[in-house]
Amino acid sequence: MASLQRCFDVADLRRLAHRRLPAPMFHYIDGGSDDEWTLRRNTEAFEDYELLPRVLTDISAIDLSTTLLGTRIGLPFFLAPTGMSRLFHHHKELGAARAAQAAGTLYSLSALATTTLEDIAAVGDAPKMFQVYIFKDRGLTRDFVERCRAARYQALCLTVDTPVAGNRERDRVTGMTMPPKLTARSLLDFIASPGWSLNFLRHPDFRLANVVHRVDALGREGPMGLIDYVNSQFDRSITWDDAAWLAREWGGPLVIKGLSTPEDARLAQSIGASAVMISNHGGRQLDGCPASIDCLPPIRDAVGGSLELIVDGGVRRGTHVLKALALGANACSIGRAYLYGLAAGGQAGVQRVLDLFRHELMLDMALLGCRNVREIGPGHVQRVRSARRGARTPPIATEAIDWVSRRNAPTR
């Protein structure tokens, strides 16, 4: 606990996670695909935008709450779906969900989780979202819909940017497998991480809890590599017709995750999606894609205010959340940031991440001159001056500015 209290930002938690995890698990969190350009760009791109504070405003009371997917959440960000959290700590998804519950924000459970969706639903009444793929076995996807409905999940999230797994070279170098294997190659890593290794022996269940009853995810001949599993079970033939089918099957709020273009956002809108997560899978799929934050303004221009937009990727600071909100997002999601916390200290580590973000946002909104999320808009952000051209870039989100005032208007 003392170590966590000495962590004052996400970078500190990353360093602590690095010390506590065997190399394959740490680099699975930390890595991206190919040269990891998109991975780096996701965070660096926030530096291309400046915040424009307004002064002499009454900021005696700051309200961080907002409305997303038809429900009220206490923070304008939430925990993104991340697979196989048991790899990082024995508290696994339950620890993250309990931290989100305490913070009053939404928790997203991955289809490739090591905890059942029913166990996550039992954590508490904070909103839950289940992230799903359309598998080759359509019966498995339909089963997820039925189980989520019975467990009272608020939303489904369809990930669409993973028809095959990206070229994640770090995983190949470190010999990452699911579940982990103790081999001559990995022995030194496990010895160097005694806390993780002891809990590996005490809590050895690494099954993909939500699919194990339908899919032999580990095979009969021993553990399959993650990439092999993805390639064998994910359906490369899915189209927007399949997304529309899922929207009809579910009948509730549906998020499409993995979009980066206005054209795809309009298609998501046309099939009945409630929101899109602007995401490049954390730089783990196609390297060379633009940063999520850079994709936000043109997508907001394209869809107007009728589709909720969530920025996913590279969010490490409260100011990043503010910039996304000012550029047109309804909320942000964080993945790596909270996984560093989970690896560093289980549920308490995730709580530390949420507390740090909350503290930063309270200060940042006060300094920006905004009392609540509804007040944050395009007038609070501009692009950084271009050193090369010596002039500012064109205005941002010029065609959809007035939607900001309606983003979280009080409901009657």
C-alpha positions as CSV (number, residue, x, y, z in Angstrom):
1,M,0.0,0.0,0.0
2,A,2.8,2.4,0.9
3,S,4.3,1.9,-2.6
4,L,1.0,2.8,-4.2
5,Q,0.7,6.0,-2.1
6,R,4.1,7.0,-3.5
7,C,2.7,6.8,-7.1
8,F,1.6,10.2,-8.1
9,D,0.8,9.6,-11.8
10,V,0.3,6.8,-14.3
11,A,4.0,6.7,-15.1
12,D,4.8,5.9,-11.5
13,L,2.3,3.1,-11.5
14,R,3.7,1.8,-14.8
15,R,7.2,1.6,-13.2
16,L,5.8,-0.2,-10.2
17,A,3.9,-2.7,-12.4
18,H,7.2,-3.3,-14.3
19,R,8.9,-4.3,-11.1
20,R,6.1,-6.6,-10.0
21,L,5.2,-8.5,-13.2
22,P,7.1,-11.1,-15.1
23,A,8.3,-9.8,-18.4
24,P,5.7,-11.5,-20.6
25,M,2.8,-10.1,-18.6
26,F,4.2,-6.5,-18.3
27,H,5.0,-6.3,-22.0
28,Y,1.5,-7.7,-22.9
29,I,0.1,-4.6,-21.1
30,D,2.7,-2.2,-22.4
31,G,3.3,-3.2,-26.0
32,G,1.7,-2.5,-29.3
33,S,2.1,-3.7,-32.9
34,D,5.0,-3.4,-35.4
35,D,7.1,-0.4,-34.5
36,E,4.6,0.9,-31.9
37,W,4.2,4.3,-33.7
38,T,0.5,4.4,-33.1
39,L,0.9,3.3,-29.5
40,R,3.2,6.3,-28.8
41,R,1.2,8.7,-30.9
42,N,-2.0,8.0,-29.0
43,T,-0.6,9.9,-26.0
44,E,1.8,12.3,-27.8
45,A,-1.1,13.7,-29.9
46,F,-2.7,15.3,-26.8
47,E,0.3,17.6,-26.8
48,D,-0.9,19.1,-30.1
49,Y,-3.9,20.8,-28.3
50,E,-3.8,23.6,-25.8
51,L,-6.4,24.4,-23.2
52,L,-7.8,27.9,-23.0
53,P,-8.8,28.7,-19.4
54,R,-11.5,31.3,-18.6
55,V,-11.0,33.3,-15.4
56,L,-13.1,35.0,-12.8
57,T,-15.8,32.3,-12.9
58,D,-17.4,30.8,-9.8
59,I,-15.7,27.4,-9.3
60,S,-16.5,26.9,-5.7
61,A,-18.3,23.6,-6.5
62,I,-17.0,21.2,-9.2
63,D,-19.2,18.4,-10.5
64,L,-17.5,15.6,-12.5
65,S,-20.6,13.6,-13.2
66,T,-22.1,13.1,-16.7
67,T,-24.6,11.0,-18.6
68,L,-23.5,8.3,-20.9
69,L,-25.4,5.5,-22.6
70,G,-28.6,6.6,-20.8
71,T,-27.1,6.4,-17.3
72,R,-25.5,8.8,-14.9
73,I,-21.8,8.2,-14.0
74,G,-19.8,10.0,-11.4
75,L,-16.8,10.7,-13.7
76,P,-16.4,11.6,-17.4
77,F,-14.3,8.5,-18.0
78,F,-14.6,4.8,-17.3
79,L,-12.7,1.5,-17.4
80,A,-12.3,0.1,-20.9
81,P,-12.7,-3.6,-21.7
82,T,-9.4,-5.4,-21.4
83,G,-8.8,-9.1,-21.8
84,M,-7.5,-11.7,-19.3
85,S,-6.9,-9.5,-16.3
86,R,-5.9,-12.5,-14.2
87,L,-2.6,-12.3,-16.0
88,F,-1.7,-9.1,-14.1
89,H,-3.1,-9.7,-10.6
90,H,-5.1,-12.4,-8.8
91,H,-7.8,-9.7,-8.1
92,K,-8.4,-9.9,-11.8
93,E,-11.6,-8.3,-13.2
94,L,-13.4,-8.3,-9.9
95,G,-10.8,-5.9,-8.4
96,A,-11.2,-3.5,-11.3
97,A,-15.0,-3.7,-11.2
98,R,-15.1,-3.1,-7.4
99,A,-12.8,0.0,-7.9
100,A,-15.2,1.3,-10.6
101,Q,-18.2,0.6,-8.3
102,A,-16.5,2.7,-5.5
103,A,-15.8,5.5,-7.9
104,G,-19.3,5.5,-9.3
105,T,-18.3,5.0,-12.9
106,L,-18.9,2.3,-15.6
107,Y,-16.9,-0.9,-15.8
108,S,-16.5,-2.7,-19.2
109,L,-16.0,-6.5,-19.1
110,S,-14.2,-8.2,-22.0
111,A,-15.5,-11.3,-23.6
112,L,-12.0,-12.7,-23.1
113,A,-12.2,-12.1,-19.3
114,T,-11.1,-14.5,-16.6
115,T,-14.2,-13.7,-14.6
116,T,-17.8,-14.4,-15.6
117,L,-20.1,-11.6,-16.5
118,E,-22.6,-12.8,-13.8
119,D,-19.9,-12.4,-11.1
120,I,-19.1,-8.9,-12.3
121,A,-22.8,-8.0,-12.3
122,A,-23.0,-9.1,-8.6
123,V,-20.4,-6.5,-7.6
124,G,-22.9,-3.7,-7.3
125,D,-25.3,-1.4,-9.0
126,A,-22.8,0.8,-10.8
127,P,-23.4,0.6,-14.6
128,K,-21.8,-2.3,-16.5
129,M,-21.0,-2.8,-20.2
130,F,-20.0,-6.1,-21.8
131,Q,-17.6,-6.1,-24.7
132,V,-18.4,-8.7,-27.3
133,Y,-17.0,-10.0,-30.6
134,I,-19.1,-11.7,-33.3
135,F,-17.5,-15.1,-33.2
136,K,-17.6,-17.8,-35.9
137,D,-19.9,-19.6,-33.5
138,R,-22.9,-17.2,-33.7
139,G,-24.5,-19.1,-31.0
140,L,-21.9,-17.9,-28.6
141,T,-22.6,-14.3,-29.5
142,R,-26.3,-14.8,-29.0
143,D,-25.6,-16.5,-25.7
144,F,-23.7,-13.4,-24.6
145,V,-26.7,-11.2,-25.4
146,E,-29.1,-13.4,-23.4
147,R,-26.7,-13.6,-20.4
148,C,-26.1,-9.8,-20.4
149,R,-29.9,-9.1,-20.6
150,A,-30.5,-11.5,-17.6
151,A,-27.6,-9.9,-15.6
152,R,-29.0,-6.4,-16.3
153,Y,-26.0,-5.0,-18.1
154,Q,-26.6,-1.4,-19.3
155,A,-24.9,-1.7,-22.7
156,L,-23.1,-4.0,-25.1
157,C,-19.8,-3.0,-26.9
158,L,-19.0,-4.6,-30.2
159,T,-15.3,-4.5,-31.0
160,V,-14.8,-4.4,-34.8
161,D,-11.1,-3.7,-35.3
162,T,-9.9,-7.2,-34.6
163,P,-10.7,-9.5,-37.5
164,V,-7.2,-10.8,-36.9
165,A,-4.7,-10.0,-34.2
166,G,-2.1,-7.3,-34.9
167,N,1.6,-8.1,-35.2
168,R,2.5,-7.8,-31.5
169,E,6.2,-8.5,-31.6
170,R,6.8,-8.0,-27.9
171,D,4.5,-11.0,-27.2
172,R,6.6,-13.1,-29.6
173,V,9.9,-12.0,-28.0
174,T,8.8,-12.7,-24.4
175,G,6.9,-16.0,-25.2
176,M,3.6,-14.7,-24.0
177,T,0.9,-17.5,-23.7
178,M,-2.4,-17.8,-22.1
179,P,-2.3,-19.3,-19.5
180,P,1.3,-18.6,-18.6
181,K,3.8,-21.5,-18.8
182,L,6.8,-22.0,-16.5
183,T,9.6,-22.9,-18.9
184,A,13.4,-22.7,-18.9
185,R,12.9,-19.5,-20.8
186,S,10.5,-17.9,-18.4
187,L,12.0,-19.2,-15.1
188,L,14.2,-16.2,-14.4
189,D,11.3,-13.8,-15.0
190,F,9.1,-15.7,-12.6
191,I,11.9,-15.8,-9.9
192,A,12.3,-12.1,-10.3
193,S,8.6,-11.5,-9.6
194,P,8.1,-13.6,-6.4
195,G,4.8,-11.9,-5.4
196,W,3.2,-12.6,-8.7
197,S,4.6,-16.1,-8.9
198,L,3.4,-17.1,-5.5
199,N,-0.2,-15.9,-6.4
200,F,0.2,-17.8,-9.7
201,L,0.5,-21.0,-7.6
202,R,-2.2,-20.0,-5.2
203,H,-4.8,-18.9,-7.8
204,P,-4.0,-20.9,-11.0
205,D,-7.3,-20.4,-12.7
206,F,-6.6,-18.5,-16.0
207,R,-9.6,-19.8,-18.0
208,L,-11.5,-17.5,-20.3
209,A,-14.4,-17.8,-18.0
210,N,-17.2,-16.5,-20.4
211,V,-16.3,-18.8,-23.3
212,V,-14.9,-21.9,-21.7
213,H,-18.3,-23.6,-21.8
214,R,-18.6,-23.1,-25.6
215,V,-15.1,-22.9,-26.9
216,D,-12.2,-25.1,-26.1
217,A,-10.0,-22.0,-25.8
218,L,-7.0,-23.8,-24.6
219,G,-7.1,-26.8,-26.9
220,R,-6.4,-30.4,-26.1
221,E,-2.7,-30.3,-26.6
222,G,-1.9,-27.5,-24.1
223,P,-2.1,-23.7,-24.0
224,M,-2.6,-21.9,-27.2
225,G,-0.9,-18.6,-27.9
226,L,-3.2,-15.6,-27.7
227,I,-2.7,-14.7,-31.3
228,D,-3.5,-18.3,-32.4
229,Y,-6.7,-18.2,-30.4
230,V,-7.8,-14.9,-31.9
231,N,-7.1,-16.0,-35.4
232,S,-8.9,-19.3,-34.9
233,Q,-12.1,-17.9,-33.3
234,F,-12.7,-14.5,-34.7
235,D,-14.8,-14.2,-37.8
236,R,-13.1,-12.4,-40.7
237,S,-16.3,-12.3,-42.7
238,I,-18.4,-10.0,-40.5
239,T,-19.9,-6.9,-42.1
240,W,-22.2,-4.0,-41.1
241,D,-25.1,-6.4,-41.6
242,D,-23.8,-8.4,-38.7
243,A,-23.5,-5.3,-36.5
244,A,-27.1,-4.4,-37.4
245,W,-28.1,-8.0,-36.4
246,L,-26.5,-7.6,-33.0
247,A,-28.2,-4.2,-32.5
248,R,-31.6,-5.9,-33.2
249,E,-30.7,-8.9,-31.0
250,W,-29.7,-6.7,-28.0
251,G,-32.3,-3.9,-28.3
252,G,-30.5,-1.7,-25.9
253,P,-27.5,0.8,-25.9
254,L,-24.9,-0.5,-28.3
255,V,-21.3,0.9,-28.6
256,I,-19.2,0.2,-31.7
257,K,-15.5,0.1,-30.7
258,G,-12.6,0.5,-33.1
259,L,-13.6,3.3,-35.5
260,S,-11.4,6.1,-36.7
261,T,-13.2,7.6,-39.7
262,P,-16.3,9.7,-40.2
263,E,-17.5,7.3,-42.8
264,D,-17.6,4.4,-40.4
265,A,-19.1,6.5,-37.7
266,R,-22.0,7.4,-40.0
267,L,-22.5,3.7,-40.7
268,A,-22.5,2.9,-37.0
269,Q,-25.1,5.6,-36.7
270,S,-27.2,4.1,-39.5
271,I,-27.4,0.6,-37.9
272,G,-28.7,2.0,-34.6
273,A,-25.5,2.3,-32.5
274,S,-25.9,4.5,-29.5
275,A,-22.2,5.5,-29.3
276,V,-18.8,4.7,-30.9
277,M,-15.5,4.3,-29.2
278,I,-12.9,6.1,-31.3
279,S,-10.1,3.6,-30.9
280,N,-7.2,1.9,-32.6
281,H,-7.1,-0.8,-30.0
282,G,-4.4,1.0,-28.0
283,G,-2.0,0.8,-31.0
284,R,-2.1,-3.0,-30.8
285,Q,-3.7,-3.6,-34.3
286,L,-2.8,-1.7,-37.4
287,D,0.3,0.4,-36.8
288,G,0.4,3.7,-38.5
289,C,-3.2,4.7,-37.7
290,P,-3.9,8.2,-36.4
291,A,-4.2,8.9,-32.7
292,S,-7.7,8.6,-31.4
293,I,-7.9,12.2,-30.2
294,D,-7.0,13.4,-33.8
295,C,-9.9,11.4,-35.2
296,L,-12.4,13.0,-32.8
297,P,-13.1,16.5,-34.4
298,P,-13.9,15.2,-38.0
299,I,-16.1,12.4,-36.6
300,R,-18.0,14.9,-34.4
301,D,-18.5,17.1,-37.4
302,A,-19.8,14.2,-39.4
303,V,-22.4,12.8,-36.9
304,G,-23.5,16.0,-35.2
305,G,-24.8,15.6,-31.6
306,S,-27.0,12.6,-32.0
307,L,-24.2,10.0,-31.5
308,E,-22.2,9.7,-28.3
309,L,-18.4,9.6,-28.9
310,I,-15.9,8.0,-26.5
311,V,-12.2,8.6,-26.9
312,D,-10.2,5.4,-26.2
313,G,-6.4,5.4,-26.4
314,G,-3.5,7.2,-24.8
315,V,-5.4,8.9,-22.0
316,R,-3.0,9.3,-19.1
317,R,-3.9,12.7,-17.5
318,G,-6.9,14.6,-16.3
319,T,-6.0,17.3,-18.9
320,H,-6.3,14.6,-21.6
321,V,-9.9,14.0,-20.6
322,L,-10.6,17.8,-20.7
323,K,-9.1,18.1,-24.2
324,A,-11.2,15.2,-25.4
325,L,-14.4,16.7,-23.9
326,A,-13.6,20.1,-25.4
327,L,-13.1,18.6,-28.8
328,G,-16.5,16.9,-28.8
329,A,-16.2,13.7,-26.8
330,N,-18.9,12.6,-24.3
331,A,-16.4,10.6,-22.3
332,C,-13.1,8.9,-22.3
333,S,-12.2,5.3,-21.5
334,I,-8.9,4.2,-19.9
335,G,-7.3,0.8,-20.4
336,R,-3.6,0.6,-20.0
337,A,-3.6,3.2,-17.2
338,Y,-5.8,1.1,-14.9
339,L,-4.0,-2.1,-15.8
340,Y,-0.8,-0.6,-14.6
341,G,-2.6,0.1,-11.3
342,L,-4.0,-3.5,-11.2
343,A,-0.6,-5.0,-11.8
344,A,0.9,-2.7,-9.2
345,G,-1.5,-3.3,-6.4
346,G,-4.7,-5.2,-7.4
347,Q,-8.0,-3.5,-6.5
348,A,-6.2,-0.8,-4.5
349,G,-4.0,0.0,-7.5
350,V,-7.0,0.5,-9.7
351,Q,-8.5,2.7,-7.0
352,R,-5.3,4.7,-7.0
353,V,-5.6,5.3,-10.7
354,L,-9.2,6.5,-10.4
355,D,-8.3,8.7,-7.5
356,L,-5.4,10.3,-9.3
357,F,-7.6,11.0,-12.3
358,R,-10.4,12.4,-10.2
359,H,-8.0,14.7,-8.3
360,E,-6.4,16.0,-11.5
361,L,-9.8,16.6,-13.0
362,M,-11.1,18.5,-10.0
363,L,-8.1,20.8,-10.2
364,D,-8.0,21.1,-13.9
365,M,-11.7,21.9,-14.3
366,A,-11.3,24.6,-11.6
367,L,-8.3,26.1,-13.4
368,L,-10.1,25.9,-16.8
369,G,-13.0,27.8,-15.3
370,C,-15.6,25.1,-15.7
371,R,-18.0,23.9,-12.9
372,N,-19.3,20.9,-14.7
373,V,-18.8,18.8,-17.8
374,R,-21.6,20.6,-19.7
375,E,-19.6,23.8,-19.6
376,I,-16.5,22.4,-21.4
377,G,-16.6,23.2,-25.1
378,P,-14.7,24.2,-28.2
379,G,-13.9,27.6,-26.8
380,H,-11.6,25.9,-24.3
381,V,-9.2,24.3,-26.8
382,Q,-7.1,25.1,-29.8
383,R,-4.3,23.4,-31.7
384,V,-0.7,24.2,-30.8
385,R,1.0,26.7,-33.0
386,S,2.7,25.0,-35.9
387,A,6.5,25.8,-35.7
388,R,6.8,24.7,-39.3
389,R,4.1,27.0,-40.7
390,G,4.2,29.7,-38.1
391,A,0.4,29.8,-37.9
392,R,-2.4,28.1,-36.2
393,T,-4.3,25.3,-37.9
394,P,-7.9,25.7,-39.0
395,P,-10.6,25.9,-36.4
396,I,-11.8,22.7,-34.8
397,A,-15.2,21.1,-35.1
398,T,-16.6,24.1,-37.0
399,E,-19.8,22.4,-38.1
400,A,-21.0,20.9,-34.8
401,I,-20.3,23.4,-32.0
402,D,-23.7,23.9,-30.5
403,W,-24.1,20.2,-29.7
404,V,-21.8,20.8,-26.7
405,S,-24.4,22.8,-24.8
406,R,-26.8,19.9,-25.3
407,R,-24.3,17.1,-24.5
408,N,-25.4,16.5,-21.0
409,A,-28.5,18.8,-20.7
410,P,-30.5,17.8,-17.6
411,T,-33.2,15.2,-18.4
412,R,-36.8,15.8,-17.4
